[in-house]
Amino acid sequence: MMLPDHIQNACDWANMRGWRVFPANPLNKAPLVKDPFGRATSDRDAIIELFSTFPNSTCGVPCGPINNITVIDIDRKNGVDGWAELMALGIEVPTTGVVSTPSNGFHLYFDTGNLEIPNSVSSIAPGIDVRGAGGYVIGPSSVTPKGKYTWGLKYISPLGELAKLPAPLLRLVTGIKSENHYPMRRKSNVQKELLDPIPEGQRNTKMASRIGYLLKKIDHKSAWEAAEHINNTCCKPPLELREVERTFRSILKREMRHGR
Protein backbone atom coordinates (compact mmCIF):
# COMPACT_ATOMS: atom_id res chain seq x y z
CA MET A 1 0.00 0.00 0.00
CA MET A 2 1.34 3.38 -1.03
CA LEU A 3 1.31 5.76 1.91
CA PRO A 4 1.24 9.57 1.79
CA ASP A 5 4.74 10.99 2.02
CA HIS A 6 4.37 12.39 5.53
CA ILE A 7 3.18 9.05 6.90
CA GLN A 8 5.83 7.06 5.05
CA ASN A 9 8.48 9.40 6.40
CA ALA A 10 7.32 8.88 9.99
CA CYS A 11 7.28 5.10 9.46
CA ASP A 12 10.76 5.17 7.90
CA TRP A 13 12.42 7.02 10.78
CA ALA A 14 10.61 4.95 13.39
CA ASN A 15 11.85 1.84 11.62
CA MET A 16 15.44 3.03 11.06
CA ARG A 17 16.09 4.49 14.49
CA GLY A 18 13.40 2.93 16.66
CA TRP A 19 12.05 6.39 17.49
CA ARG A 20 8.58 6.93 18.83
CA VAL A 21 6.97 9.73 16.83
CA PHE A 22 3.81 11.85 16.74
CA PRO A 23 2.24 14.25 14.20
CA ALA A 24 3.14 17.94 14.51
CA ASN A 25 1.80 21.06 12.83
CA PRO A 26 3.94 22.08 9.83
CA LEU A 27 3.11 25.76 10.40
CA ASN A 28 4.01 26.21 14.08
CA LYS A 29 5.63 22.89 15.11
CA ALA A 30 2.96 22.30 17.80
CA PRO A 31 1.77 18.72 18.48
CA LEU A 32 -1.45 17.83 16.68
CA VAL A 33 -2.56 15.32 19.32
CA LYS A 34 -3.17 15.57 23.03
CA ASP A 35 -0.57 13.84 25.20
CA PRO A 36 1.92 13.59 22.29
CA PHE A 37 4.55 11.80 24.40
CA GLY A 38 2.00 9.28 25.64
CA ARG A 39 0.69 8.64 22.14
CA ALA A 40 4.05 8.70 20.37
CA THR A 41 4.71 5.32 18.82
CA SER A 42 7.22 3.40 16.72
CA ASP A 43 4.67 0.80 15.57
CA ARG A 44 3.97 1.09 11.84
CA ASP A 45 0.24 0.41 12.02
CA ALA A 46 -0.18 2.78 14.96
CA ILE A 47 1.76 5.50 13.12
CA ILE A 48 -0.46 5.12 10.05
CA GLU A 49 -3.58 5.42 12.20
CA LEU A 50 -2.20 8.36 14.22
CA PHE A 51 -0.93 10.40 11.26
CA SER A 52 -3.81 9.68 8.84
CA THR A 53 -6.01 12.29 10.50
CA PHE A 54 -3.48 15.04 9.80
CA PRO A 55 -2.56 15.48 6.10
CA ASN A 56 0.94 16.84 5.48
CA SER A 57 1.84 16.87 9.17
CA THR A 58 5.48 16.83 10.21
CA CYS A 59 7.13 14.13 12.27
CA GLY A 60 7.54 15.09 15.93
CA VAL A 61 10.41 13.25 17.66
CA PRO A 62 10.33 13.25 21.48
CA CYS A 63 13.69 13.73 23.15
CA GLY A 64 14.96 12.32 26.41
CA PRO A 65 14.84 8.71 27.64
CA ILE A 66 11.74 7.93 25.56
CA ASN A 67 14.00 7.86 22.47
CA ASN A 68 17.42 7.84 24.20
CA ILE A 69 18.40 11.15 22.58
CA THR A 70 19.17 14.75 23.38
CA VAL A 71 19.20 17.30 20.57
CA ILE A 72 21.27 20.47 20.55
CA ASP A 73 19.36 22.99 18.44
CA ILE A 74 21.70 25.46 16.74
CA ASP A 75 20.02 28.63 15.45
CA ARG A 76 21.60 30.84 12.80
CA LYS A 77 19.24 33.74 12.25
CA ASN A 78 18.44 37.31 13.32
CA GLY A 79 22.11 38.12 13.62
CA VAL A 80 22.83 35.20 15.96
CA ASP A 81 25.12 32.34 14.95
CA GLY A 82 24.73 29.52 17.47
CA TRP A 83 27.49 27.50 15.83
CA ALA A 84 30.00 30.33 16.24
CA GLU A 85 28.89 30.65 19.86
CA LEU A 86 29.43 26.92 20.41
CA MET A 87 32.88 27.04 18.84
CA ALA A 88 33.74 30.03 21.03
CA LEU A 89 33.17 27.78 24.05
CA GLY A 90 36.03 25.59 22.83
CA ILE A 91 33.89 22.46 22.64
CA GLU A 92 34.95 19.78 20.15
CA VAL A 93 31.81 18.28 18.64
CA PRO A 94 32.09 14.62 17.61
CA THR A 95 30.64 13.31 14.38
CA THR A 96 27.00 12.47 15.01
CA GLY A 97 23.54 12.85 13.46
CA VAL A 98 23.04 16.29 11.93
CA VAL A 99 19.74 17.60 10.55
CA SER A 100 19.64 20.89 8.67
CA THR A 101 16.58 23.01 9.48
CA PRO A 102 14.63 25.35 7.17
CA SER A 103 15.88 28.41 9.12
CA ASN A 104 19.52 27.72 8.16
CA GLY A 105 20.27 26.15 11.53
CA PHE A 106 20.73 22.50 12.40
CA HIS A 107 20.03 19.87 15.02
CA LEU A 108 22.81 17.79 16.57
CA TYR A 109 21.49 14.42 17.74
CA PHE A 110 23.30 12.71 20.64
CA ASP A 111 22.82 9.38 22.36
CA THR A 112 22.13 10.10 26.05
CA GLY A 113 20.34 6.86 26.94
CA ASN A 114 18.23 7.20 30.09
CA LEU A 115 19.93 10.40 31.19
CA GLU A 116 17.33 13.14 31.75
CA ILE A 117 18.91 16.24 30.28
CA PRO A 118 16.86 19.40 31.03
CA ASN A 119 15.51 21.60 28.25
CA SER A 120 16.89 25.10 27.89
CA VAL A 121 16.74 28.09 25.53
CA SER A 122 19.95 30.07 24.95
CA SER A 123 21.14 29.33 28.50
CA ILE A 124 24.44 27.87 27.25
CA ALA A 125 24.97 30.69 24.78
CA PRO A 126 22.86 32.71 22.32
CA GLY A 127 21.44 30.56 19.56
CA ILE A 128 21.96 27.25 21.39
CA ASP A 129 18.88 25.45 22.69
CA VAL A 130 18.70 22.03 24.33
CA ARG A 131 15.89 19.56 23.68
CA GLY A 132 16.04 16.94 26.39
CA ALA A 133 13.55 15.11 28.60
CA GLY A 134 10.07 16.44 27.93
CA GLY A 135 11.15 18.26 24.78
CA TYR A 136 10.89 17.37 21.12
CA VAL A 137 12.12 18.35 17.68
CA ILE A 138 10.70 18.18 14.18
CA GLY A 139 12.27 15.10 12.69
CA PRO A 140 14.32 14.64 9.53
CA SER A 141 12.67 14.67 6.10
CA SER A 142 9.69 16.60 7.48
CA VAL A 143 8.43 19.26 5.05
CA THR A 144 7.05 22.65 6.07
CA PRO A 145 6.10 25.77 4.09
CA LYS A 146 9.51 27.18 5.06
CA GLY A 147 11.47 24.17 3.80
CA LYS A 148 12.64 20.69 4.65
CA TYR A 149 14.49 19.15 7.59
CA THR A 150 17.35 17.27 5.95
CA TRP A 151 19.53 14.52 7.44
CA GLY A 152 23.19 15.24 6.68
CA LEU A 153 24.41 12.11 4.93
CA LYS A 154 28.03 13.36 4.91
CA TYR A 155 28.16 12.95 8.70
CA ILE A 156 26.57 9.59 9.52
CA SER A 157 23.96 7.52 7.72
CA PRO A 158 20.37 7.40 8.98
CA LEU A 159 21.26 4.00 10.46
CA GLY A 160 24.57 5.17 11.94
CA GLU A 161 25.45 5.23 15.61
CA LEU A 162 24.90 8.57 17.32
CA ALA A 163 27.77 10.01 19.35
CA LYS A 164 27.59 10.37 23.11
CA LEU A 165 27.14 13.92 24.34
CA PRO A 166 30.70 15.27 24.77
CA ALA A 167 31.76 15.80 28.38
CA PRO A 168 32.28 19.59 28.20
CA LEU A 169 28.82 20.03 26.69
CA LEU A 170 27.28 17.67 29.24
CA ARG A 171 28.75 19.82 31.99
CA LEU A 172 26.92 22.81 30.56
CA VAL A 173 23.51 21.20 30.06
CA THR A 174 23.14 19.24 33.30
CA GLY A 175 22.40 20.42 36.78
CA ILE A 176 25.68 18.98 38.07
CA LYS A 177 27.85 21.41 36.15
CA SER A 178 28.38 24.00 38.84
CA GLU A 179 29.08 24.45 42.53
CA ASN A 180 27.36 27.85 42.55
CA HIS A 181 24.38 26.49 44.49
CA TYR A 182 26.64 25.38 47.35
CA PRO A 183 28.59 28.54 48.24
CA MET A 184 29.42 27.42 51.77
CA ARG A 185 31.08 24.21 50.65
CA ARG A 186 34.64 23.74 49.57
CA LYS A 187 34.85 23.08 45.85
CA SER A 188 35.43 19.42 45.11
CA ASN A 189 38.16 18.06 42.88
CA VAL A 190 35.66 15.35 41.92
CA GLN A 191 33.37 17.99 40.40
CA LYS A 192 36.19 19.26 38.20
CA GLU A 193 37.01 15.79 36.86
CA LEU A 194 33.50 14.32 36.90
CA LEU A 195 33.47 13.55 33.17
CA ASP A 196 37.19 13.01 32.61
CA PRO A 197 38.35 9.65 31.19
CA ILE A 198 38.98 6.85 33.70
CA PRO A 199 41.77 4.37 32.88
CA GLU A 200 41.21 0.68 33.50
CA GLY A 201 43.24 0.43 36.71
CA GLN A 202 41.30 3.24 38.40
CA ARG A 203 37.75 2.45 37.38
CA ASN A 204 36.40 1.14 40.70
CA THR A 205 37.99 3.84 42.83
CA LYS A 206 37.09 6.71 40.52
CA MET A 207 33.51 5.50 39.96
CA ALA A 208 32.97 5.18 43.72
CA SER A 209 34.25 8.72 44.22
CA ARG A 210 32.06 10.15 41.47
CA ILE A 211 28.98 8.24 42.60
CA GLY A 212 29.46 9.59 46.11
CA TYR A 213 29.68 13.11 44.71
CA LEU A 214 26.54 12.67 42.59
CA LEU A 215 24.48 11.37 45.51
CA LYS A 216 25.35 14.49 47.49
CA LYS A 217 24.26 16.79 44.65
CA ILE A 218 21.21 15.33 42.94
CA ASP A 219 18.36 12.91 43.58
CA HIS A 220 18.99 9.15 43.59
CA LYS A 221 17.33 8.48 40.21
CA SER A 222 19.25 11.21 38.43
CA ALA A 223 22.46 10.17 40.19
CA TRP A 224 22.08 6.60 38.92
CA GLU A 225 21.42 7.78 35.37
CA ALA A 226 24.48 10.02 35.53
CA ALA A 227 26.57 7.17 36.95
CA GLU A 228 25.54 4.92 34.06
CA HIS A 229 26.47 7.64 31.59
CA ILE A 230 29.85 8.21 33.25
CA ASN A 231 30.60 4.50 33.22
CA ASN A 232 29.67 4.16 29.55
CA THR A 233 31.52 7.25 28.35
CA CYS A 234 34.44 7.73 30.75
CA CYS A 235 35.57 4.25 31.84
CA LYS A 236 37.98 2.60 29.42
CA PRO A 237 36.52 -0.02 29.09
CA PRO A 238 33.20 0.37 30.98
CA LEU A 239 32.69 -1.70 34.12
CA GLU A 240 30.05 -4.42 34.17
CA LEU A 241 26.73 -2.78 35.00
CA ARG A 242 26.13 -5.07 37.98
CA GLU A 243 29.45 -3.95 39.45
CA VAL A 244 28.45 -0.31 39.14
CA GLU A 245 25.08 -1.16 40.71
CA ARG A 246 26.75 -2.81 43.72
CA THR A 247 28.94 0.25 44.27
CA PHE A 248 26.00 2.61 43.85
CA ARG A 249 23.79 0.70 46.31
CA SER A 250 26.58 0.50 48.87
CA ILE A 251 27.28 4.23 48.76
CA LEU A 252 23.57 5.05 48.72
CA LYS A 253 23.03 3.03 51.93
CA ARG A 254 25.93 4.84 53.56
CA GLU A 255 24.57 8.24 52.55
CA MET A 256 21.11 7.34 53.88
CA ARG A 257 22.59 6.23 57.22
CA HIS A 258 24.24 9.61 57.50
CA GLY A 259 20.98 11.37 56.74
CA ARG A 260 22.01 12.80 53.40
C-alpha positions in Angstrom: 0.0 0.0 0.0 1.3 3.4 -1.0 1.3 5.8 1.9 1.2 9.6 1.8 4.7 11.0 2.0 4.4 12.4 5.5 3.2 9.0 6.9 5.8 7.1 5.0 8.5 9.4 6.4 7.3 8.9 10.0 7.3 5.1 9.5 10.8 5.2 7.9 12.4 7.0 10.8 10.6 5.0 13.4 11.8 1.8 11.6 15.4 3.0 11.1 16.1 4.5 14.5 13.4 2.9 16.7 12.1 6.4 17.5 8.6 6.9 18.8 7.0 9.7 16.8 3.8 11.9 16.7 2.2 14.2 14.2 3.1 17.9 14.5 1.8 21.1 12.8 3.9 22.1 9.8 3.1 25.8 10.4 4.0 26.2 14.1 5.6 22.9 15.1 3.0 22.3 17.8 1.8 18.7 18.5 -1.4 17.8 16.7 -2.6 15.3 19.3 -3.2 15.6 23.0 -0.6 13.8 25.2 1.9 13.6 22.3 4.5 11.8 24.4 2.0 9.3 25.6 0.7 8.6 22.1 4.0 8.7 20.4 4.7 5.3 18.8 7.2 3.4 16.7 4.7 0.8 15.6 4.0 1.1 11.8 0.2 0.4 12.0 -0.2 2.8 15.0 1.8 5.5 13.1 -0.5 5.1 10.0 -3.6 5.4 12.2 -2.2 8.4 14.2 -0.9 10.4 11.3 -3.8 9.7 8.8 -6.0 12.3 10.5 -3.5 15.0 9.8 -2.6 15.5 6.1 0.9 16.8 5.5 1.8 16.9 9.2 5.5 16.8 10.2 7.1 14.1 12.3 7.5 15.1 15.9 10.4 13.3 17.7 10.3 13.2 21.5 13.7 13.7 23.1 15.0 12.3 26.4 14.8 8.7 27.6 11.7 7.9 25.6 14.0 7.9 22.5 17.4 7.8 24.2 18.4 11.1 22.6 19.2 14.7 23.4 19.2 17.3 20.6 21.3 20.5 20.5 19.4 23.0 18.4 21.7 25.5 16.7 20.0 28.6 15.5 21.6 30.8 12.8 19.2 33.7 12.3 18.4 37.3 13.3 22.1 38.1 13.6 22.8 35.2 16.0 25.1 32.3 15.0 24.7 29.5 17.5 27.5 27.5 15.8 30.0 30.3 16.2 28.9 30.6 19.9 29.4 26.9 20.4 32.9 27.0 18.8 33.7 30.0 21.0 33.2 27.8 24.0 36.0 25.6 22.8 33.9 22.5 22.6 35.0 19.8 20.2 31.8 18.3 18.6 32.1 14.6 17.6 30.6 13.3 14.4 27.0 12.5 15.0 23.5 12.8 13.5 23.0 16.3 11.9 19.7 17.6 10.5 19.6 20.9 8.7 16.6 23.0 9.5 14.6 25.4 7.2 15.9 28.4 9.1 19.5 27.7 8.2 20.3 26.2 11.5 20.7 22.5 12.4 20.0 19.9 15.0 22.8 17.8 16.6 21.5 14.4 17.7 23.3 12.7 20.6 22.8 9.4 22.4 22.1 10.1 26.0 20.3 6.9 26.9 18.2 7.2 30.1 19.9 10.4 31.2 17.3 13.1 31.7 18.9 16.2 30.3 16.9 19.4 31.0 15.5 21.6 28.2 16.9 25.1 27.9 16.7 28.1 25.5 19.9 30.1 25.0 21.1 29.3 28.5 24.4 27.9 27.3 25.0 30.7 24.8 22.9 32.7 22.3 21.4 30.6 19.6 22.0 27.3 21.4 18.9 25.5 22.7 18.7 22.0 24.3 15.9 19.6 23.7 16.0 16.9 26.4 13.6 15.1 28.6 10.1 16.4 27.9 11.2 18.3 24.8 10.9 17.4 21.1 12.1 18.3 17.7 10.7 18.2 14.2 12.3 15.1 12.7 14.3 14.6 9.5 12.7 14.7 6.1 9.7 16.6 7.5 8.4 19.3 5.0 7.0 22.6 6.1 6.1 25.8 4.1 9.5 27.2 5.1 11.5 24.2 3.8 12.6 20.7 4.6 14.5 19.1 7.6 17.3 17.3 5.9 19.5 14.5 7.4 23.2 15.2 6.7 24.4 12.1 4.9 28.0 13.4 4.9 28.2 12.9 8.7 26.6 9.6 9.5 24.0 7.5 7.7 20.4 7.4 9.0 21.3 4.0 10.5 24.6 5.2 11.9 25.4 5.2 15.6 24.9 8.6 17.3 27.8 10.0 19.3 27.6 10.4 23.1 27.1 13.9 24.3 30.7 15.3 24.8 31.8 15.8 28.4 32.3 19.6 28.2 28.8 20.0 26.7 27.3 17.7 29.2 28.8 19.8 32.0 26.9 22.8 30.6 23.5 21.2 30.1 23.1 19.2 33.3 22.4 20.4 36.8 25.7 19.0 38.1 27.8 21.4 36.2 28.4 24.0 38.8 29.1 24.4 42.5 27.4 27.8 42.6 24.4 26.5 44.5 26.6 25.4 47.4 28.6 28.5 48.2 29.4 27.4 51.8 31.1 24.2 50.6 34.6 23.7 49.6 34.9 23.1 45.8 35.4 19.4 45.1 38.2 18.1 42.9 35.7 15.3 41.9 33.4 18.0 40.4 36.2 19.3 38.2 37.0 15.8 36.9 33.5 14.3 36.9 33.5 13.6 33.2 37.2 13.0 32.6 38.3 9.6 31.2 39.0 6.9 33.7 41.8 4.4 32.9 41.2 0.7 33.5 43.2 0.4 36.7 41.3 3.2 38.4 37.7 2.4 37.4 36.4 1.1 40.7 38.0 3.8 42.8 37.1 6.7 40.5 33.5 5.5 40.0 33.0 5.2 43.7 34.3 8.7 44.2 32.1 10.1 41.5 29.0 8.2 42.6 29.5 9.6 46.1 29.7 13.1 44.7 26.5 12.7 42.6 24.5 11.4 45.5 25.3 14.5 47.5 24.3 16.8 44.7 21.2 15.3 42.9 18.4 12.9 43.6 19.0 9.1 43.6 17.3 8.5 40.2 19.3 11.2 38.4 22.5 10.2 40.2 22.1 6.6 38.9 21.4 7.8 35.4 24.5 10.0 35.5 26.6 7.2 36.9 25.5 4.9 34.1 26.5 7.6 31.6 29.9 8.2 33.2 30.6 4.5 33.2 29.7 4.2 29.6 31.5 7.2 28.3 34.4 7.7 30.8 35.6 4.2 31.8 38.0 2.6 29.4 36.5 0.0 29.1 33.2 0.4 31.0 32.7 -1.7 34.1 30.1 -4.4 34.2 26.7 -2.8 35.0 26.1 -5.1 38.0 29.5 -4.0 39.4 28.4 -0.3 39.1 25.1 -1.2 40.7 26.8 -2.8 43.7 28.9 0.2 44.3 26.0 2.6 43.8 23.8 0.7 46.3 26.6 0.5 48.9 27.3 4.2 48.8 23.6 5.0 48.7 23.0 3.0 51.9 25.9 4.8 53.6 24.6 8.2 52.5 21.1 7.3 53.9 22.6 6.2 57.2 24.2 9.6 57.5 21.0 11.4 56.7 22.0 12.8 53.4 
